[in-house]
């Protein structure tokens, strides 16, 4: 039987788009094994030097000067005119991929890879031979929600929340072709849920921290942008009640500095790591996370019930504002603009635990349970329409595999 072929369009502007592309590919393999072939393309970077420079500049802004992104965002919005009917920059590479791979579904997880890309796919492959779909990871609408997310001709538009879906409809997406389907996380993150007794073991044995202290998780994206050295000293006055989990992403300099800082402050229990594949476990043992408004980390925090302190030091990028607005409108998150704000939040929680409990209760009201397989089946079904095949997904969770993991017991 011929395989269903799915082309996933992504770009490394931040880590969230790539994470969702990878999660989709892993889900397809878990459910369909070799019957579904997924090809992931970093389409912006690989198709055009102009776009590659733009991606690098975006990531530099995110790391160094988030406030600049307001102007950069408005510039990127011009793509909605350039790609109104076809692809402008990078067309040759994209066209070659379409001709070589002959996908049955073009699936975009990036705002700049919808308009024009779907039209060109239909032109090259034939409208009856390919379907097109978008997954938008934004939490809400308004300034920061790129018009490039919405290509009205898409066969399916998947949103993370009702709020974001309603905004997509407002700016042109037909409602009947929209779905609200949750977070699109990796399969292992849905499987590896720590049992109550395992939480203590993971904190004490794997992280070498104490299980009776309030745990603050200082996070960062894959590129390692952070303010850890500004925030950690504010925890020192509460070292008898608070401990820290710190990750640095792919920022070796930050990791080296934090290891040195920890050695100089033995009074504060502190776990330090670089890039981590176990964020979903760290969230399960943390009482709060300090993070920017990246959708992937915030979605995981919500899924694993870890309240958010939004880091707005240096400004908030427009896309991050959508995330911050969603949680702040529900009174389910704190926002800090400097280290003094962070100290105020921690002090308030330590002096009156009920203030933290109220925030956590509001935070959890924004949460909902989801069937992680539903969106994958819907997308594969679209591809099957174009290919003329009929596949049945396998069971999930799959059988436990040998090797890997933390050794901690999980609920399944």
Buried (B, 14 or more C-beta within 10 A) or exposed (E): EEBBBBBBBBBBBBBBBBBBBBBBBBBBBBBBEEBBBBBBBBBBBBBBEEBBEBBEBBBEBBBEEBEBBBEBBEEBBEBBEBBEEBBBBBBEBBBEBBEEBBBBBBBBBBBBBBBBBBBBBBBBBEEEBBBBBBBBBBBBBEEBBBBBBBBEBBBBBBBBBEBBBBBBBEEEBEEEBBBBBBBBBBBBBBBBBBBEEBBBBBBBEBBEBEBEBBBBBBBBBBBBBBBBBBBBBBBEBBBEBBBBBBBBBBBEEBBEBBBEBBEEBEEBBBBBBBBBEBBBBBBBBBBBBBBBBBBBBBBBBBBBBBBBBBBBBBBBBBBBBBBBBBBBEEEBBBBBBBBEBBBBBBEBBBEEEEBBEEBBEBBEEBEEEBEBBEBBBBBBBBBBBBBEBEBEBEEBEEEEEEEEBBEBEBEE
